[in-house]
Amino acid sequence: MGAIPASVKTSMSSQERSAVPSIDEASTEEAAPSNDGLMPNRMVIFVGLFSLILLLATALVSVTFRHFAGITGWTSLVIPPLLTLGFVPAMLLGFRRRNAAITALYRLSATALAFLNFALIAALVCWIACGITTLLGTSLNSRLLAFSLYGLAVVVTAYGLINAYWIRTTRATVALPNLPPTWRGRTLALVSDVHLGNVRGNAFVRRIVSRLNALKPDAVLLAGDMFDGAEVDLKTVAQSWEKLAAPQGAYFATGNHDEFSDRSKFITALTRAGVRVLHNEKLDLSGGLQLIGVHDGEAGEPVRFRKILERLSIAHDRASILLTHQPSNLTIPEAAGVSLQVSGHTHGGQFWPWTHVVSRVHGRFAYGLNRLNSLQVLTSSGVGTWGPPIRVGTRSEIVLIRLEAETAS
């Protein structure tokens, strides 16, 4: 891919262009502040609460298994908390440095965290079954119950690891009003939430680029969270995008994980690899399709988000696509006349039962193609994972979008 296609032009006047923040304008009104890590107070609260929850959950899982399976010895009480609680220091250390020990600790503890999710369900079922049999006055083979349920938790965790590694292609047809004739029947690929860091690295990017080249989309939209927040070899992982062969290029706007630290280092690496970073701006792709990109830091604040879209003067007589990380504040792009918003962030919940939690938070916009009045919203479950590297009830995906003209009803 290398250079940005000459057919792509910035659809802004010189006055408008100067008003749009670049990565060098972090102090302006519209630019999100660069943070050297998360805010200390928020981090302390998060670490404390999260560690407490992990400790209590692990204790319940361990004590339950010992009780029902008749296991004795200190290892069943000490080792599980050490494994799961290792996730927090591994995550925090990963924000600052990168080495094999941190990577190994993160992967081990993240996998243990995945198992903890299902083992906790197994523990609760054990106690519920015990209560029911006590009320009914019947006997219970507690050892068989414990080994069966905890064994099932192991199997589901293993399935989740494999399922998360398997990248699928999801195809969607989107009909847009006022779609330029030259874009009818053409395709875009949506890639979100790669989460390069301690679990996934350059080999994962190469797989994604290889799949994209096989799909042959006209353009690739990268909807944020390219990076996990942990230290990575930026030059190596970014260079893999140079092999992308999309005629109209690749376009990127940051996600929340890309902004855990100074986002400029990630943006610079991708730019050098030929990815066009959209700094809260609008482009006209070849053929007249409007493409808008807004970074997550700005899109997350309604007033700033509204000002950016108003400044860009989106033409309503031509179809427009907004690339932004989260499917939130949707009334703002709807009011601005955006035809289609493409996002990620939700992971679809990633694994059960969090799939239901995400559906409660984001409603119908948690996944798939949905509509808010004149605005269509396409949310991908993402191609990578965060935290536990598993998927149960969701899948890792690249979304291939076929554009069609919306016909009058």
N, C-alpha and C positions, 0 to 999 in steps of 0.2 A: 504494500500500500504506500509506504514511504511518505510522499508529499500529499498535501491536500489537493483534491481535484480542482483544476482551474475553472470548471463549470460551476463551482459553488461560489456564490458571492454574498457579501453581507448586505442585507436589505435594510440599511439604515443610513440616514444622512450623517455628515461629518459631525454635526452638533449632537445627534443622538448617540453616535459612536463614542464620543468623548465622555458622554454621561454614564455609559455602562462601565461598571467596575471591572478592572482586570486583576490579575493575581498580584500585581504590584500596587494596587490601590486598596489595600486592606483597611486603611483608616477612613475610607469614604463611607457615606451613609449606607449604601447598599451592600458593602462588602462584609462578609461574615468575619468576625475576629479570629485570628489564628491563636490556637490554644496549645501551649506546650504541655500536652496531657490534659486529662479531665480536671475540672475545678477541684481543689483539695477538699473542701468541705463536703461536696457531693460525693467525692470518691470515698471518703472516710465512712460516710453514712451507708453508701452502697456496699462497701466491703464488709462492714460490720453486720448489716442485715442479711446479706447474702451468705456470709460465713455461718451465721447463726442458723439460718434455714437449712443449710447443707448439713450442719452438725446434728440438728434435731432429726432431720429426715434419715440420715445415715444411722443414727442411734436407733430409731424405730425399726429400720430394716434389719439391723444386726441383732437387736434383742429379740425381735419376732422370730427370726430364723433359728436362733439358739433355743428359744423356748419350744417351738413346734418340732424342730428337727432333733432336739436333744443333743445339740453340739455344746461341747465345753472347751475351755482354753481361752487364753487372752487374745489370740490372733484374730478371732472372729469379731472381737470388739474394737481392736486397735487398728488393724490394717484398713478396713473399709473407710473410716473417717480420714485417715492419712491420704488415701487415694483421691477421694472427692474434694477434700479441702485443699489439695495441691493445685486445684484449678485456679484459685484466686491468685496465689503468688506467681504462678506461671503466666497468667494473663497480665498481671501488673509488670512483671519483669520483662515480658515480651514487648511492652510499650517502649522500653528504654534500650534494650540490647537484644542481640540475636546470637545464639550458639546452640550446639547440639543438645546440651543438657536441658535448656529451657524448652526447646522443641519437643524433646522426649517426654518431659514432665507434663507439658501441655496436652500432648496427644493421649498419654496414658490417663491423666485425670479427666480429660474431656470424654473419653470413652467410658470411664467409670461413672461419670455424671449421667451419661446416656443410660447405662444399666440401672443407676439409682432411680431414675424416673419410673421404670417399669417394675423394679423391685419394690418400690414404695407401694405401687398398686397391688402387687402380690401380697405384701404384708397386711394391707388393709383388708384384702379378701380373706386372708387367714383368720383375722380376728372376727370378721363378720360371720364366716362359716362356723367359727367356734361358738359365737353367741347364738346362732340359729340352732345348732345341735344341742346346746345346753338347754335352750327353751323347749326344744322338742323331746328332751330326755333321751337322745340317741347317742351312740358312740361315734368318735371321729378318729380316723387314722391320721393323726397330726403330722407324723413324719412323712408319710406319702404325700399329704397335701402340701407341705412346705417344699419338698423337693420338686414336686410337679409344677407348682406356681413359680418358684424361683428359677427352675429350669426353663420354663416358658419365657421368663424375662430375659434369660441369656439368649434364647433363640430369637426373640423379637429384636434384641439389640444387634445381634449378628446380621439379621435381615436388614435392619436399618442402615448399618454400615455399608452393606453391598448396594442397597437401593440408592443411597446418597451418591455413591461413586458412579452410578450408571446415568449418563446424560441422555435424555430423550429430546426429540424435536416435537414441539406442539405447534400445530398449524391453526391459524386464525384468519378468517376473511373479514375485513372491516370496510364497510361502505361509508364513504365520506362525501358530504355535499360539496359541490364546486371543486371536485378533484380535477386537476389539470389533465387533459387528454393523454399526455405523454406518460402519466403515472398510473394509468388504469391497467390493472393486471400485473403491475410490478410488485416487488417484494422488499420488505425490510426485515431485518433480524433484530430481535430485542434480547439483550443479554444483561442480566442484573445480578448483583450480590455474588460476585466471584469469591470475595473474601480471601484474598491471598494473604498468607501469614504463616502461622505455625503448623497448620494442617495441610494446606494446599499451596503449591508453588509453581515453578516454571513449567513442569511437566503438565500440570493441569491447564495452564494457559495454552500450551501447544495443542492439547486435545481440543480445546474450544475453537482455536483458530482453524485447525484441520477440519472440524465439523462445519464451521461457517463456510470455508472455501468449497466444501462439497455441496452445501446448500445453495451457493451462488446468489446471495441476496444483493440487491442493488446498493443498499447502505446498511450499516450496522449501528444500532443505538445502544449505548452502554449506560444503563440507568443507575449508576452509583454503586457504592460499596465494592469497588474494584479491590480495595485493600481492607484488611481486617482491623487495622490499627496497630498491629505488631510490626516490629522491624523486619523488613524483607530486603532482599537484594534487588533494589528497584531497577537498576540498569538491565539485569538479566530478564526479569519477568516482563518488563515493558518492551524489550526488544522483540519478544515473540509476536507482538502485534504488528511488527513490520511486515510479516509474511501474509497478512490479511489481504485478500484480493477483491474487495468490494469496489465496484466502479465509482460509486459516489462517496466512498470513504467511511470512516467510523467516527462517531460523535459521542462525547462524554460529558456528563454533569455529575458532580460529587454526590455521595451519600453520606449518611451520618457517621459511618465508620471512617470514611476518608477525611473527616474533619475532627477526629479525636485528637490529632496533633496538627501541625502546620500543613495545610493541604497543598501548599505550593510545591512541595517536593514530589508529591504524587502527580500533580498536574504537569510539572516540568518533565518528569520521566515519560509520561504518556505522550506529551507533545513532541518530544524528540523522537518517539517511535512512529510518528505520523498520525496519531489520533487527534482529531480536532476537538479541543475542549471548548464548550459553549459557556462563556462567562456572562450568564444572564443576558443573552442576546438572541437575535433572530437572524436566520440565514434564509436565502432563497436557494434551494437545491435546483440543479439543472432541470428545467421543465416547469418551474414555477411553484413547486411545493414549498410551503413555509415550514421551517424547522426552528423551534425555540428551545433553548436550554436554560434552566434555572438551577443553581446549586442548592443543595439541601439546606444550608444555613440560612439562606434568604427565603426559600420557599416555606420554611417552617414558621416564619413570622408574617402573619397576614398583611399587615400594613406595608411592609417592604415588598412582599410578593405582589400585591396589587399595584404598587407604584411601578415596579419593573415591567409588568405586562402592559400597563397603560402607556408607558414611555415607548414601548416597542411598536405601538400602533399596528396591531395585527389586522391585516386586510381580511374583511369578511367575505369578499367575493372569490377567495381562493382557499382551499383546504389548508389547515395548519395542524402541526403535531408538536405537542409540548413534551419535552424530555425532562422529567424531574423524578427524584428518587421515591418519594412517599405518596401514596394515594390519599392525600389529606388536603384540607383547605380547598376542596373541589369547587365550591361556589365561586371562587375567584377566577380561575381559568374559564369557567362556564360563562361568567359575566363578561369576560374579555373577548369572548367569541372563539375560543380554541375549539377545533373540531375533535381532536383526539389527544388524550394524555396517556403516555406510556410510563409505567413505574414498576418498582419492585418492592423491596424493603420488608414485606410481610413474611416472606418465605412460605406463605400459605399456612403458617403455624409450625412448619418443619416436621414436627412429630406429635403424635397423639399423647395426651389430651390437649396440648397447646393449640392444636388446630381449631378447637372450639373457642378458645380464649381469643385468638386473633379474629375469628369470625364475629365475635361479640364486639370487639374494638372497632374493626373496620367495616363491619356489615357486609353488604354484597360486594364492596370494592376490595375485599381481602384477596380475591383471586379472580382471574378471568376477565372477560369483556362485559362491561356493564355501562349503563347510561344514566347521566344526570341531566335531564332535560335535553338540551342540544349538544352537551358534551358527552363524548364516549371515553371511557376509562378502561385501559387494558393493563392489568396488574399481573406480573409474572411471579411465580414462586421462587424464581432465582435458580442459578446454576450451581452455586456453592452452598456452604452451611456456615453457621456461626455457633460457637460453643460445642455441644455434643455433635460430632460429625455424622449424624444419622438423619434419615428421613423415613417416617412411618405415617402413611396416610397422605403424603405429598410426594413429589418427584422433582429431581433436578432437571431443569429444562432450558432449552433455547426456543424462543417463540419466533416462528416464521410468519410474518404478517403479509397477507396478500391484500393489496388495496384495490377497491372497486369504487365506482361512482354511485352515489346514493341516488336512487330514482324517486321522483315525486310520487307520493301516495295518492 
